[in-house]
Amino acid sequence: MKKNEAPANNLGRRQFLRASSLLGMGSLLIPRELFGAAPAPGGGCDPTTDDILGPYYLPGSPNTTQVALPGEPGTRLFISGNVLSNDCLTPVANATIEVWQANDAAVYDTSPAFLLRGTMSTDVNGAYAFETILPGPYLNGGQYRPKHIHFRVNKVGFPELITQLYFEGDPYIAADPWASQPDAAARIIPLNPIGVNELEGQFDIVLDGMVGIKPNRFGMDGDLLPVYPNPMTDRCSIHFNVFRSSQVRVHIADQNGRVLTTLINGQRTQGRYTTQWDGSDAKGAEAPTGVYLCLLEIDGRTVKAQRILRV
């Protein structure tokens, strides 16, 4: 590194921290240049796409832009951006942004301490910023989820946005059911070094211009991950997420929807779960080869289905 590069990095970090602290104090006038450029004008653009809520959301996180407290292990990460309407020009002021994530060891805190969680508001330029650490990837069923940060964005006049931010170069993105979605590409951002063990990234959020309620395509109750192995022979593993405490059933049904066996039937708290199907029906008889459905039912309503090919 050249000698004249360090002051620029330090200046950038000081600018970020100053802007972040002003946001934390409720300032509504922060220079846009502290947050990078907004998306290029174009008379319209694609709204930021949604993603799963995940099983670890907690309401009521503290109003703070310092999501990771001093001394939190991990690489320091500074995220900033602008929240805009779907013309990519009009700033959305006073939008409420909630963020939550795993720690460096890939563990979510669900205690009253609200660690690695924060709520903040955008300024008149639609700008936001927060300081955190780079989360670790965690094992979700049979595969790792890539590093990610959850966002929940609310503003009167816009549908609620629940989404996730991912990072370029993460080896687990390609196999992840959600990060690998083609429309998630705009939520995979590069991270740039700004100091020793410090990174920064920009995530601009474009809200849908629709007024009213737009359901999250992944649902708010739970989600069923791809069954593995599929096709199956002797048995398969079924991984699912429950997003709130609820009555949960996991059924295996034939193509006509007739339930052959129920693998899970009971109350479950928020979290990730795994069960298995050994290819038999409720009476223990072996099901013939063919196509079956795995159904995730939350409080009496089927929220997701996966096809299983038994060979």
Secondary structure, DSSP 8 states (H G I E B T S, - for coil): --TTTHHHHHHHHHHHHHHHHHHHTT-S---GGGG-------S-----------TT--S---B-SB-S-TT-SS-EEEEEEEEE-TTSSSB-TT-EEEEEE--TTS----STT-TTEEEEE--TT-EEEEEEE----EEETTEEE---EEEEEE-TTS--EEEEEEETT-TTTTT-TTTTSGGGGGGEE--EEEETTEEEEE--EE-----S----TT-SSEEE---BSSSBSS-EEEEEEESSSEEEEEEEEETT--EEEEEEEEEE-SEEEEEEE-SB-TTS-B--SEEEEEEEEETTEEEEEEEEEE-
